[in-house]
Amino acid sequence: MRTCLIVISLFFVISSFAQTTTAHEHSRAIHFPDVPGFLTVVCDFHQHTIFSDGSVWPDIRVQEALRDSVDAISMTEHLEYQPHRADVPHPDRNRSYEVTSRSARPYDLLVIPGAEITRSMPPGHNNAIFIEDANKLLIKDSIEVFREAKRQGGFTFWNHANWIAQRKDGIATMTPTHDYLIKEGLLHGIEVVNDLTYSDEALQIALDYDLAIVGTSDVHGLVDWQYKIGEGGHRPVTLALCTEKTIDGIKQAFFEKRTIAWFNNTLVGRERELLPLIQACMQVKSASYIGTSQVVEVKIFNDSDVEYVLMNKSPYTLHANTDVIIIHPNTTTTIQVKTVEEMSNFSMDFEVLNAVTAPKTHPTFTLEVKTN
């Protein structure tokens, strides 16, 4: 009898664990809707494995990406910094890409060839992705290596320009070298988000110099530990608005700067990309007046993982909230609006406080409401 009770108890423990694990895996998946004319593709193009200074084999990066529903990844191993080479000798700098690609083959996951050009400042660290042969980037001249990346059709972006190891004040700052690289068409983007940091100054550089806005994990250890996935966190990624979910489609989106960084429940991008995405997330499911009152209940479905923080900028006040409301992710949130008189339709403007289009600048979108 005692043995039977123990078995039953273990069954319930295991069942509970399985249910928790399933829910957890479902909740960690990164979800954003497509926007009119484009597919929203989730990318993380700055990651490391033991083939440079990371802590894991490439197949772990594949499994993490699958759990997070990331569509495209790149192992951007340091070209010049190889701390594990005594234990994992690999003179071929393409090896990490090859192992990752083989691990990803059974899945719907795109693997982009890439490498990290690792230099002192300037030019600092820069990633070259969509390249053909990382070995050919082993060039001493810090300008010629960018030219080689361009010859291969690569897209190059400036990594962690706010990195305190190379900028003690943490402020991303343009240099004559970077200015030259941009003018020569050798530098195409900049990380506004890297790992656990965000840079207003890097965003301003992107806007001033017409660079693609990039967000990456730059993960070296485990994604789950670094971004506290079990506690509801998420890895930083770039959302690319693509005409097709292919390597060529993603490459085109990056070169045409149709990119948005998602970091710490915050969206960072140009208004032309951000507003269509926000509009696609917000769906008015129903709107009806409460009894004979002039207070309308508006049910808003948020088709994304962002917990939107909105400030009401419309002439209508809210009945159950102040001017700041939270629209919860992947579910329906109800707000009550005082329209003063009964209306068949009306518009509400909201400033999105956790979306950024420029330093200290938040976009405003319009919610169109039709009442029943």
MOURGI-V622899 format. One record per pair of residues at least 6 apart in sequence whose ideal C-beta (glycine too) atoms are under 7 Angstrom apart, sorted by the first residue. I is the first residue (numbers start at 1). J is the second residue. Records with the same first field share a line. If there is no record, write none. Layout:
I = J + J
This chain:
24 = 230
25 = 67
28 = 67 + 68 + 229
29 = 68 + 69
30 = 42 + 68 + 69 + 70 + 234 + 237 + 305
31 = 69 + 304 + 305 + 330
32 = 40 + 239 + 277 + 304 + 305
33 = 40 + 280 + 281 + 303 + 304
34 = 40 + 280
35 = 241 + 276 + 277 + 280
36 = 276
38 = 241 + 242 + 243 + 258
39 = 242 + 244 + 245
40 = 239 + 241 + 277
41 = 71 + 72 + 240 + 242 + 245 + 250
42 = 69 + 70 + 71 + 237 + 239
43 = 71 + 72 + 237 + 238 + 240 + 250
44 = 70 + 73 + 216 + 217 + 235 + 237
45 = 74 + 76 + 112 + 114 + 127 + 129 + 216 + 238
46 = 76 + 127 + 159 + 216 + 217 + 218
47 = 61 + 73 + 74 + 75 + 76 + 217 + 219
48 = 54 + 77 + 219 + 220
49 = 56 + 57 + 58 + 61 + 75 + 77 + 96
50 = 56 + 57 + 84 + 88
51 = 77 + 88 + 90 + 95 + 96
52 = 77 + 78 + 81 + 82
53 = 78 + 81 + 83 + 220
54 = 220
55 = 220 + 221
56 = 222
58 = 75 + 96 + 99 + 100 + 103
59 = 103
61 = 73 + 75 + 100
62 = 100 + 103 + 104 + 109
64 = 223
65 = 73 + 109
66 = 107 + 109
68 = 223 + 235
70 = 237
71 = 110 + 245
72 = 110 + 112 + 250
73 = 109 + 111
74 = 112 + 114 + 129
75 = 96 + 97 + 100 + 114
76 = 114 + 115 + 116 + 127 + 129
77 = 93 + 96 + 115 + 116
78 = 116 + 118
79 = 93 + 115 + 116 + 117 + 118 + 134 + 137 + 138
80 = 118
81 = 118
92 = 135
93 = 115 + 134 + 135 + 138
94 = 133 + 134 + 135
97 = 111 + 113
100 = 111
101 = 111
104 = 111
110 = 247
112 = 129 + 130 + 247
113 = 130 + 131
114 = 127 + 128 + 129 + 131
115 = 128 + 131 + 134 + 137
116 = 125 + 127 + 159
117 = 125 + 126 + 128 + 137 + 145
118 = 125
119 = 125 + 142
121 = 166
122 = 175 + 177 + 178
123 = 142 + 177 + 178 + 181
124 = 158 + 159 + 161 + 166
125 = 159 + 160
126 = 156 + 157 + 158 + 159
127 = 156 + 157 + 159
128 = 137 + 149 + 154 + 156
129 = 154 + 155
130 = 153 + 154 + 155 + 251
131 = 149 + 152 + 154
132 = 152
133 = 152
136 = 148
137 = 145 + 148 + 149
139 = 145 + 148
146 = 156 + 181 + 186 + 187
147 = 186
149 = 156
150 = 185 + 186
155 = 188 + 189 + 251 + 254 + 255
156 = 186 + 187 + 188
157 = 188 + 189 + 190 + 191 + 212 + 214
158 = 178 + 187 + 190 + 191
159 = 191 + 194
160 = 191 + 194 + 218
161 = 172 + 190 + 191 + 199 + 202
162 = 170 + 171 + 172 + 197 + 199 + 201 + 202
164 = 170
167 = 173
171 = 201
172 = 199 + 201 + 202 + 205
173 = 201
174 = 205
178 = 187
181 = 187
182 = 209
188 = 211 + 212 + 255
189 = 211 + 212 + 214 + 254
190 = 202 + 205 + 206 + 211 + 214
191 = 202 + 214 + 215 + 216
192 = 198 + 199 + 202 + 203 + 206 + 213 + 214 + 215 + 261 + 268
193 = 215 + 216 + 236 + 261 + 263 + 268
194 = 216 + 218
195 = 217 + 218
198 = 263
200 = 359
203 = 213 + 268 + 356 + 358 + 359
204 = 359
205 = 211
206 = 213
207 = 358
212 = 254 + 257 + 259
213 = 259 + 260 + 261 + 268 + 269 + 270
214 = 238 + 259 + 261
215 = 236 + 237 + 238 + 261 + 262 + 263 + 268
216 = 236 + 238
217 = 223 + 235 + 236
219 = 226
223 = 229 + 235
224 = 230
227 = 233 + 234 + 235
234 = 305
236 = 261 + 262 + 263
237 = 262
238 = 259 + 261
239 = 259 + 260 + 262
240 = 250 + 253 + 254 + 258 + 259
241 = 253 + 258 + 273
242 = 249 + 250 + 253
243 = 249 + 252
253 = 259
258 = 273
259 = 269 + 273
260 = 267 + 268 + 269 + 273 + 274 + 277
261 = 268 + 269
265 = 306 + 307 + 354
266 = 354 + 355 + 356
267 = 274 + 306 + 355
268 = 356
269 = 357
270 = 357
271 = 357 + 363
274 = 355 + 357 + 363
275 = 363 + 365
278 = 352 + 355 + 363 + 365
279 = 365
281 = 302 + 303 + 304 + 306
282 = 300 + 302 + 367
283 = 300 + 301 + 303
284 = 298 + 300 + 367 + 369
285 = 299 + 301 + 332
286 = 299 + 372
287 = 296 + 297 + 298 + 369 + 370 + 371 + 372
288 = 296 + 297 + 371 + 372
289 = 295 + 296 + 342 + 371
290 = 297
294 = 338 + 339 + 340 + 341 + 342
295 = 319 + 336 + 337 + 338
296 = 337 + 339 + 371
297 = 334 + 336
298 = 334 + 335 + 337 + 369
299 = 332 + 334
300 = 327 + 332 + 333 + 335
301 = 332
302 = 308 + 327 + 328 + 329 + 330 + 331 + 333
304 = 329
305 = 329 + 330
306 = 329
307 = 326 + 328 + 329
308 = 327 + 352 + 354
309 = 324 + 326 + 353 + 354
310 = 325 + 327 + 350 + 351 + 352 + 353
311 = 323 + 324 + 350 + 351 + 353
312 = 318 + 323 + 325 + 350
313 = 349 + 350 + 351 + 364
314 = 348 + 349
316 = 337 + 338 + 339 + 348
317 = 338
318 = 325 + 335 + 336 + 337
319 = 336 + 337 + 338
320 = 336
321 = 335
325 = 335
327 = 333
339 = 346
343 = 371
344 = 370 + 371
345 = 369 + 370 + 371
346 = 369
347 = 366 + 367 + 368
348 = 367 + 369
349 = 364 + 366
350 = 364 + 365 + 367
351 = 362 + 364
352 = 362 + 363 + 365
353 = 362
355 = 362 + 363
356 = 362
357 = 363
